[in-house]
Amino acid sequence: MRYEFEESFYGIEDVQLLSYGIDKKQMFRMMIYDEVRDVWYCESEKDIIRYKYVVNGNIRLNDFRALEYIQDENGEIWSVPNNSNEICNDVKIEDYYILDGKCRKDFIFDKYVDIRVGVKLLKVSNLHALTYILFQPDGRIHYLEECVIGELDIYSSCMEIVFGNRVSGMSINTVEGMWQVRIYLDGRCVIKDYLVIKRHLNRKMIMFDYKV
């Protein structure tokens, strides 16, 4: 069976297929980059029960083409191989926002204030994974979280997930610049955004600006 990973990252070095077979043994397989199609791929003849893609050794994402998603004993969501071309995922993004509880624009915070990034979802049925990544201006990951949405055989017409972000303890020289926000639904990037953190000239505060 052929496995393909299509998502792009700044500074991506390698992608691996992490899988478990019938023997319940963990296996890593290096994926090959196809420059023409701009995808990472590999072939596997083994019977895979569940799998994920691992980017640069630390970003673990599911496959939006999977047949379904299952949860392991640690609560992590995994993809189940899909031998057909049909994509069963119909979860929709209804709304996305960045806010501080007061307004949606003109953010001025000190470095200890929590800024929230929220996503509203529609048609949530069965298990899915929402992965949130916040990149610092230098490209390093500041915050990464995989959130389980839905429950097996339970349907929800609307669901809201909120992620908190703190920059406490960081120097102004580190936080100043453009921060990237990425949200993945079952391994597919559904939201790309940014936060611009600026030095306030009159007060020792940090200003967050954003663009949807």
C-alpha positions as CSV (number, residue, x, y, z in Angstrom):
1,M,0.0,0.0,0.0
2,R,1.2,3.5,-0.8
3,Y,1.2,6.2,1.8
4,E,1.5,9.9,0.9
5,F,2.1,13.1,3.0
6,E,1.3,16.3,1.3
7,E,1.6,19.0,3.9
8,S,4.5,21.5,3.8
9,F,6.4,23.1,6.6
10,Y,9.1,25.7,6.8
11,G,12.4,23.9,7.4
12,I,11.1,20.4,6.8
13,E,13.9,17.9,6.8
14,D,12.3,14.5,6.9
15,V,9.0,12.6,7.2
16,Q,8.6,9.2,8.6
17,L,5.7,6.7,8.6
18,L,5.2,5.5,12.2
19,S,3.1,2.3,12.2
20,Y,1.9,-0.6,14.3
21,G,1.2,-4.0,12.7
22,I,-0.6,-7.1,13.7
23,D,2.4,-8.1,15.8
24,K,1.9,-4.8,17.7
25,K,5.5,-3.8,17.1
26,Q,6.4,-0.2,16.4
27,M,8.0,0.6,13.0
28,F,9.5,3.7,11.5
29,R,9.8,4.0,7.8
30,M,11.6,6.9,6.1
31,M,9.5,8.6,3.4
32,I,10.9,9.8,0.0
33,Y,10.3,13.3,-1.3
34,D,8.8,13.6,-4.8
35,E,9.9,17.0,-6.1
36,V,7.6,16.9,-9.1
37,R,4.4,16.2,-7.1
38,D,5.7,17.9,-3.9
39,V,4.7,15.0,-1.7
40,W,6.4,12.6,0.6
41,Y,5.7,8.9,0.0
42,C,6.6,5.3,0.9
43,E,5.3,1.8,0.1
44,S,4.5,-0.8,2.8
45,E,3.6,-4.4,2.2
46,K,3.1,-5.2,5.8
47,D,-0.4,-5.3,7.4
48,I,-0.6,-2.0,9.2
49,I,-3.2,-1.6,11.9
50,R,-2.6,2.1,12.7
51,Y,-0.2,4.8,11.7
52,K,0.8,8.5,11.8
53,Y,3.2,10.7,10.0
54,V,6.2,12.2,11.9
55,V,7.7,15.4,10.6
56,N,11.2,16.4,11.7
57,G,11.0,13.8,14.5
58,N,8.5,15.7,16.7
59,I,5.4,16.7,14.8
60,R,2.9,13.8,14.7
61,L,0.0,14.1,12.3
62,N,-2.8,11.8,11.1
63,D,-3.8,11.1,7.5
64,F,-7.0,12.8,6.3
65,R,-7.5,10.0,3.8
66,A,-7.7,7.4,6.6
67,L,-10.7,5.0,6.8
68,E,-11.3,6.0,10.4
69,Y,-9.5,7.1,13.5
70,I,-8.8,5.1,16.7
71,Q,-7.6,6.0,20.2
72,D,-4.8,4.2,21.9
73,E,-4.3,3.4,25.6
74,N,-2.6,6.8,26.0
75,G,-5.4,8.8,24.4
76,E,-3.5,9.5,21.2
77,I,-5.5,9.4,17.9
78,W,-4.2,7.2,15.1
79,S,-5.2,6.7,11.4
80,V,-6.5,3.4,10.1
81,P,-5.4,2.4,6.6
82,N,-8.0,3.1,3.8
83,N,-7.8,0.7,0.8
84,S,-10.3,2.7,-1.2
85,N,-10.1,6.2,-2.6
86,E,-13.1,7.4,-0.6
87,I,-12.6,10.0,2.1
88,C,-15.0,9.6,5.0
89,N,-14.2,12.7,6.9
90,D,-16.9,15.4,6.6
91,V,-16.1,17.6,9.6
92,K,-16.5,21.3,8.8
93,I,-14.8,24.4,10.1
94,E,-17.6,26.9,11.0
95,D,-15.6,29.7,12.5
96,Y,-12.1,30.6,13.7
97,Y,-11.0,33.4,15.9
98,I,-8.2,34.9,17.9
99,L,-9.3,36.9,21.0
100,D,-8.5,38.0,24.5
101,G,-12.0,37.8,25.9
102,K,-12.7,41.5,25.0
103,C,-12.3,42.0,21.3
104,R,-11.0,40.4,18.1
105,K,-8.7,43.2,17.0
106,D,-6.0,45.6,18.1
107,F,-4.4,43.3,20.7
108,I,-2.1,45.0,23.3
109,F,-0.9,42.6,26.0
110,D,1.9,42.3,28.4
111,K,3.9,39.2,28.2
112,Y,1.9,37.4,30.9
113,V,-1.5,37.6,29.3
114,D,-3.0,34.5,27.7
115,I,-4.2,34.8,24.1
116,R,-6.8,32.3,22.9
117,V,-7.2,30.7,19.5
118,G,-10.5,29.1,19.0
119,V,-12.1,26.8,16.4
120,K,-15.8,26.0,15.9
121,L,-16.5,22.7,14.2
122,L,-19.6,21.2,12.6
123,K,-20.7,17.7,11.8
124,V,-18.4,16.0,14.4
125,S,-19.1,12.3,14.3
126,N,-16.8,9.6,15.7
127,L,-13.2,10.3,16.7
128,H,-11.0,12.9,15.0
129,A,-7.8,14.8,15.9
130,L,-7.3,18.5,15.9
131,T,-3.6,19.5,16.0
132,Y,-2.6,23.0,17.0
133,I,1.0,24.3,16.3
134,L,2.4,27.8,17.2
135,F,5.7,28.6,15.6
136,Q,8.1,31.3,17.0
137,P,9.5,33.9,14.7
138,D,12.7,31.8,14.4
139,G,10.7,28.8,13.1
140,R,10.9,26.8,16.3
141,I,7.8,25.2,17.8
142,H,6.6,27.2,20.8
143,Y,3.5,25.1,21.5
144,L,2.0,21.9,20.0
145,E,-1.1,20.1,21.1
146,E,-3.2,17.3,19.7
147,C,-6.8,17.5,20.8
148,V,-9.3,14.6,20.6
149,I,-12.7,15.7,19.2
150,G,-15.8,13.6,19.1
151,E,-16.5,10.2,20.6
152,L,-17.2,6.9,19.0
153,D,-20.7,6.6,17.6
154,I,-21.7,10.0,19.0
155,Y,-22.7,12.9,16.8
156,S,-22.3,16.6,17.7
157,S,-23.8,19.3,15.4
158,C,-21.3,21.9,16.8
159,M,-18.2,21.8,18.9
160,E,-15.7,24.5,20.0
161,I,-12.1,24.0,20.9
162,V,-9.9,26.7,22.4
163,F,-6.1,26.7,22.7
164,G,-4.3,29.0,25.1
165,N,-0.9,30.6,24.3
166,R,1.5,32.2,26.8
167,V,4.8,33.9,26.2
168,S,5.7,34.4,29.8
169,G,9.3,34.2,30.7
170,M,10.5,35.1,27.2
171,S,12.5,38.2,26.4
172,I,11.1,40.9,24.1
173,N,13.9,40.2,21.6
174,T,12.7,36.5,21.3
175,V,9.0,37.2,21.0
176,E,9.2,40.2,18.7
177,G,8.3,39.3,15.1
178,M,5.8,37.1,13.2
179,W,4.4,34.0,14.8
180,Q,2.8,31.3,12.7
181,V,-0.4,29.6,13.7
182,R,-1.4,26.3,12.0
183,I,-4.3,24.0,12.8
184,Y,-4.7,20.6,11.3
185,L,-7.8,18.5,11.2
186,D,-6.9,14.8,10.9
187,G,-3.5,15.8,9.4
188,R,-4.8,18.3,6.8
189,C,-4.0,21.9,7.4
190,V,-7.3,23.8,7.6
191,I,-6.1,27.1,9.1
192,K,-2.9,29.1,8.5
193,D,-2.6,32.4,10.3
194,Y,0.0,34.6,12.0
195,L,0.4,36.8,15.0
196,V,2.7,39.8,14.8
197,I,4.2,40.7,18.2
198,K,5.5,44.3,18.4
199,R,7.3,46.3,21.0
200,H,5.0,49.0,22.4
201,L,6.8,52.3,22.1
202,N,5.1,54.1,25.0
203,R,4.5,51.2,27.4
204,K,6.5,48.1,28.1
205,M,3.9,45.9,26.5
206,I,3.6,43.6,23.6
207,M,1.1,44.1,20.8
208,F,-0.5,41.2,18.9
209,D,-1.9,41.8,15.5
210,Y,-3.4,39.1,13.2
211,K,-4.8,38.4,9.8
212,V,-7.3,35.7,8.9
